[in-house]
Each structure stands twice: as structure tokens, then as C-alpha cells.
Amino acid sequence: MNKAFTKESDNEDDDHDFAEEPSRDPLAGAKNYITPSGLQRLRDELRFLLTRERPAVTHVVSWAAGNGDRSENADYQYGKRRLRQIDRRIRFLTKRIDAAEVVDPAAPRQGRAATHVFFGATVRYANAAGTERGVSIVGADEVDLDRNHISWLSPLARALMKSGPGDDVILHAPGGTEQLEIVEVRYERIPMEPFTEPPGAEAAAPRRSRPGD
């Protein structure tokens, strides 16, 4: 079993990597606004798990089950934990996709929706020292700080919402408050990093032969 794909705990009950129950989901109750590219990435990951990764891990579990005492079989135990992780992730992705409300940042807009900050906006703002920064406001499943993509639920996005060029807003953050001035608001396609097969995925590992294959 290729263990580079995910970090595992020695305790089988500790593998809570993905939200499943609504009470444990920090996004429960919030609308799942998402861009078309972000939704496609979720769909691509779900397809990968369903059609490639889960079958590959299932094959390893079956192979390992034929190798002796399952209670002392590391491949078997790891494989079973990995299957539970995959199944939780599949349920999570399915819920997020089913609840998705797609908003295309590049779609034509009228009035305030074209000049003020709403979901999908790319915003340039300046702090009190005059330092400018740009962010794009995207869905909770699309956050990418390296690309300055922030969640619409984040404190910064909430501070910027409904403001327009020239407006001053107050950012309330854990470190204190900060005054920001909106410099520019525009709506355009927001490039997303596409889903790629994770390093160490079992689907990419050489297929193992079980007795009888």
C-alpha cells in the first residue's frame, strides 16, 4: 500500500480527515456558492475517487486479505482505514456538489452588481499605509491563498462585501481592526488550479497480483 497519499494515525478511530456529520461540518447551514471552475474541480475529484482510487484500494485490501492474519497485516489494516477515508470524502463531495449554487464571475452584470463587491469579485484595496493588495472572492471549497483566492465567508471578504471603489471598510480580524479603502472592483474569470491526481495515490501504483489472479 502506498502510504504517501495521506498521513495515517496508529489509532483506527483517529482518521477524521473529512467532514461527514452536519454537526462537525463548519460549512453546515451556509450556502455553497462556487464558481464553475471550482465545481468542476470537485466533480473531477469525486470521479477520480469513485472510478480509480477506491477500486485500486479495494484491490489492495483484497490482495492483503489473502496474506495471512489480518490483525497483524499492515497493508490490510491501512487499506481498510483508507477506504473509510475515501468513503467519507465521497459523501462530503457529493453533499457539496448537490448543494452547489454556481455563480459565474465572468457573467454580465448590471448596476451595483457590476461595480460593488459580491461573490466572484476580484478586488484591489489599500490599507492605511497605502499598500495595495488584490484578492478574488470564491467559494469555501476554492480557497487558494497562493493565488489570493479567499472564501466569501472569511472576515476579509465579509468586510469588503457590498462596497465599491472609494469606499472605506473596517476589517475585524483576530489581530485587531484595520481600515481598508476599495481601489477597484472587477468581474472576470477566476483561474482555478484543476484537480490533479495526488502524489502517492494508490491508483497510480503498480497493480499487485493476488494468488489466483
C-alpha atoms as one frame of an Amber mdcrd trajectory, in Angstrom:
protein
   0.000   0.000   0.000   1.394   3.402  -0.999   1.280   5.436   2.216   2.484
   8.729   0.763  -1.084   9.628  -0.188  -2.199  10.554   3.314  -0.879  10.691
   6.847  -2.340   7.957   8.992  -2.753   7.649  12.731  -1.841   4.494  14.569
  -5.336   4.612  16.058  -8.045   3.449  13.653 -10.542   5.769  15.318  -8.421
   8.863  14.662  -8.911   9.072  10.886 -11.314  12.018  10.856  -9.786  13.864
   7.899 -13.019  14.779   6.162 -16.250  16.294   7.466 -19.225  13.970   7.367
 -21.845  14.718  10.004 -23.503  18.175   9.748 -22.659  18.890  13.399 -18.966
  18.539  12.567 -19.115  20.436   9.284 -18.113  24.090   9.737 -19.862  24.855
   6.432 -23.197  23.392   7.539 -26.014  25.880   7.073 -24.090  28.143   4.676
 -24.996  28.319   1.011 -22.379  26.628  -1.141 -21.632  29.404  -3.615 -18.994
  28.225  -6.055 -17.539  29.216  -9.433 -17.932  26.940 -12.476 -14.233  26.024
 -12.361 -14.429  25.208  -8.671 -17.435  22.950  -9.171 -15.653  21.152 -11.995
 -12.689  20.510  -9.713 -14.955  18.917  -7.086 -16.575  16.761  -9.760 -13.188
  15.683 -11.097 -12.029  14.666  -7.617 -15.250  12.734  -6.989 -14.894  10.928
 -10.307 -11.276  10.043  -9.504 -12.213   8.602  -6.118 -15.169   6.623  -7.460
 -13.657   5.241 -10.636  -9.949   4.930  -9.848  -8.779   5.364  -6.263 -11.465
   3.386  -4.448 -11.271   0.404  -6.825  -7.462   0.438  -6.540  -7.540   0.460
  -2.728 -10.238  -2.222  -2.709  -7.955  -4.401  -4.824  -5.104  -3.940  -2.338
  -7.363  -4.825   0.586  -8.451  -7.991  -1.206  -4.846  -8.819  -2.019  -3.743
  -8.208   1.571  -6.600 -10.281   2.976  -5.064 -13.348   1.348  -1.703 -12.804
   3.027  -2.384 -14.253   6.452  -3.530 -12.923   9.821  -5.468  -9.741   9.137
  -4.959  -8.406  12.670  -1.201  -8.188  12.041  -1.381  -7.352   8.349  -0.300
  -3.701   7.939  -1.426  -3.470   4.300  -4.869  -4.809   5.192  -5.330  -2.540
   8.221  -4.099   0.541   6.350  -6.258  -0.302   3.349  -9.396  -0.557   5.462
  -8.679   2.827   7.066  -8.002   4.345   3.665 -11.325   3.019   2.345 -13.156
   4.664   5.231 -11.396   7.951   4.458 -12.302   7.692   0.786 -15.935   6.910
   1.570 -16.177   9.921   3.896 -14.623  12.145   1.256 -17.044  10.804  -1.370
 -20.004  11.606   0.881 -18.618  15.074   1.615 -18.010  15.880  -2.062 -21.439
  14.565  -3.040 -23.121  16.825  -0.475 -21.094  19.865  -1.559 -21.823  19.256
  -5.246 -25.536  18.673  -4.630 -25.747  21.909  -2.609 -23.701  23.978  -5.054
 -25.051  27.332  -6.207 -22.922  28.236  -9.218 -22.035  31.887  -9.775 -20.008
  32.745 -12.861 -17.747  35.754 -12.149 -17.473  36.448 -15.872 -21.244  36.639
 -16.468 -22.615  40.080 -17.467 -23.802  42.201 -14.524 -25.902  45.295 -14.184
 -25.952  48.196 -11.732 -24.389  47.732  -8.296 -23.764  44.056  -9.057 -21.178
  45.159 -11.619 -19.444  47.854  -9.563 -19.609  46.624  -5.961 -18.158  43.643
  -4.165 -20.180  40.442  -4.232 -19.297  36.781  -4.670 -16.902  36.322  -7.598
 -15.420  39.805  -7.418 -11.729  40.471  -7.857 -10.932  43.366  -5.547  -7.959
  45.659  -5.191  -7.772  47.516  -1.893  -5.269  49.579   0.101  -4.509  49.639
   3.799  -3.882  52.758   5.879  -0.224  52.799   4.803  -1.246  52.821   1.136
  -0.082  49.266   0.441  -2.327  47.659  -2.150  -3.355  44.034  -2.386  -5.707
  42.106  -4.635  -7.998  39.195  -3.780 -10.664  37.169  -5.556 -13.728  36.130
  -3.555 -14.592  32.483  -4.158 -16.339  29.536  -2.531 -15.268  27.795   0.655
 -14.084  24.816  -1.427 -11.945  27.008  -3.686  -9.663  28.825  -1.247  -6.110
  29.139  -2.552  -4.058  31.683  -0.640  -1.132  31.319  -3.060  -3.433  32.729
  -5.747  -5.116  35.213  -3.367  -8.422  33.347  -3.598 -10.314  33.876  -0.336
 -13.582  32.396   0.895 -16.668  34.599   0.789 -17.159  33.519   4.422 -13.780
  34.892   5.552 -13.523  38.057   7.698 -11.806  39.940   4.869 -14.456  39.046
   2.296 -17.239  39.959   4.719 -15.578  43.339   5.307 -15.308  44.013   1.566
 -18.841  42.894   0.673 -21.198  45.437  -0.922 -18.534  48.150  -1.028 -17.391
  49.973  -4.151 -14.366  51.961  -5.351 -13.547  54.787  -2.974 -15.386  53.240
  -0.025 -13.661  52.697   3.305 -14.353  49.475   5.187 -13.265  48.116   8.549
 -11.707  44.668   8.760 -12.320  42.972  12.104  -9.680  40.260  12.478  -8.280
  38.304  15.448  -5.266  40.619  15.488  -7.376  43.773  15.709  -9.162  46.134
  13.340  -7.854  47.707  10.156  -9.258  50.325   7.811  -9.155  49.479   4.108
 -10.030  51.527   1.028 -11.544  49.872  -2.024  -9.485  50.806  -5.084 -11.003
  48.652  -7.829 -13.738  46.048  -8.267 -13.938  43.925 -11.378 -15.618  40.734
 -12.526 -13.757  38.288 -14.733 -12.962  34.613 -14.978 -11.053  33.445 -11.881
  -8.443  30.848 -12.881  -8.547  27.748 -10.685  -5.912  25.095 -10.164  -7.510
  21.976 -11.715  -7.780  18.758  -9.772  -4.711  16.590 -10.214  -4.070  13.063
  -9.070  -2.495  13.303  -5.591   1.118  12.131  -5.221   1.137   8.626  -3.786
  -2.370   7.758  -4.930  -2.929   4.008  -4.954  -4.456   4.324  -8.422  -1.003
   5.272  -9.752   0.838   2.411  -8.012   1.705  -0.808  -9.885  -1.196  -3.237
  -9.601  -0.459  -6.101  -7.235  -1.143  -9.673  -8.115  -3.075 -11.783  -5.616
  -2.951 -15.537  -5.527  -5.306 -16.717  -8.210  -5.084 -13.544 -10.353
